[in-house]
Amino acid sequence: MVVTNRRLAPRQDVQATIQILLIPGGIEGDRKNFDPIPGKICNQSRDGLYIETDCAFEPGSNLSIKMVSPEADHPENAYFMRDGQVIWCKKFNDPMVRFGVGVKILRKVVQADVLTSRFR
């Protein structure tokens, strides 16, 4: 049996706590009235993520993923936002992790709360 690697880009191991928002109605949908779902990123590439969470997501669902940047990298309250689409979701038989999720990244943004007084 031949095993093929379906990944389009090399993966980097990353361990980071994240907040996930399920966005009904597409990436431009309403993000204000939904509670964030905790999860963690386990690895990433330039156009995809593997995350673990306690919630199942349907393939094709749109997500917004927020990851806080380490303070040593950015003194401001900076965080990374990734909008993506669920490609697959697999249930685990592990009491610590319930679901593994493959996400295709559609858009990346770095946001920061910066004091405007710094620009005067």
C-alpha positions in Angstrom: 0.0 0.0 0.0 1.4 3.4 -1.0 1.0 6.2 1.5 0.8 9.7 0.1 1.3 13.0 1.9 -1.8 15.2 1.1 -0.2 18.3 2.7 0.5 21.2 0.4 3.1 22.8 2.6 5.5 21.7 5.4 4.1 21.8 9.0 5.6 23.5 12.0 4.9 22.2 15.5 3.1 24.9 17.5 1.5 24.6 20.9 -0.8 27.5 21.6 -4.1 28.1 23.4 -6.7 29.6 21.1 -10.3 30.8 21.0 -12.5 29.6 18.2 -15.6 31.3 16.9 -18.0 29.4 14.7 -19.2 31.9 12.0 -22.6 31.1 10.5 -23.2 32.7 7.1 -19.6 32.8 5.9 -16.4 34.5 6.9 -18.1 38.0 6.8 -20.8 36.8 9.1 -21.8 38.2 12.5 -19.1 37.5 15.2 -20.6 39.5 18.1 -23.2 37.2 19.5 -21.3 34.0 19.9 -19.2 32.6 22.7 -15.6 31.6 22.0 -14.8 27.9 22.2 -11.5 27.0 23.8 -9.0 24.9 21.9 -5.3 24.6 21.0 -3.2 24.7 17.9 -0.9 21.7 17.5 0.7 22.4 14.2 0.4 24.8 11.3 1.6 25.6 7.8 1.3 28.7 5.6 -2.2 27.7 4.6 -3.5 25.3 7.2 -3.9 24.4 10.9 -4.4 21.3 13.0 -6.4 22.2 16.1 -7.8 20.1 19.0 -11.0 21.0 20.8 -13.9 19.6 22.8 -16.4 20.6 20.1 -17.1 18.9 16.8 -17.3 21.0 13.7 -18.9 20.1 10.4 -16.6 20.1 7.3 -17.3 23.3 5.4 -18.0 25.4 8.6 -16.3 28.8 8.8 -14.2 29.6 11.9 -12.4 32.6 13.3 -9.4 31.6 15.4 -7.8 34.0 17.9 -4.3 33.3 19.3 -2.7 35.7 21.7 0.9 36.6 20.9 3.5 36.1 23.6 4.2 39.4 25.4 8.0 39.0 24.7 7.3 39.2 21.0 4.8 42.2 21.1 4.6 44.5 24.1 1.1 45.6 23.1 -1.9 43.4 23.6 -1.4 41.7 20.2 -3.1 38.7 18.8 -3.3 36.8 15.6 -6.7 36.2 13.9 -7.1 33.4 11.3 -10.3 32.9 9.4 -10.6 29.5 8.0 -12.8 26.7 6.8 -13.1 23.2 8.5 -11.8 20.6 6.1 -12.2 17.6 8.3 -13.1 16.7 11.9 -12.1 13.4 13.7 -13.4 12.2 17.0 -10.8 10.7 19.4 -11.2 8.1 22.1 -9.1 10.1 24.5 -10.5 11.6 27.7 -8.2 14.7 27.4 -9.0 15.6 23.7 -12.3 14.9 22.0 -11.8 16.2 18.5 -9.0 16.9 16.0 -9.8 19.4 13.3 -8.1 20.3 10.0 -8.6 23.9 9.0 -7.7 25.6 5.7 -6.7 29.2 6.4 -8.6 31.8 4.3 -7.3 35.0 5.8 -4.7 36.0 8.4 -4.6 39.3 10.4 -2.5 40.6 13.2 -4.4 42.9 15.5 -3.1 44.9 18.5 -4.5 47.4 21.0 -2.0 50.3 20.6 -2.2 53.5 22.5 -2.7 56.4 20.1 -0.7 58.6 22.4 2.4 56.8 21.1 2.0 58.4 17.7 2.0 62.1 18.9 
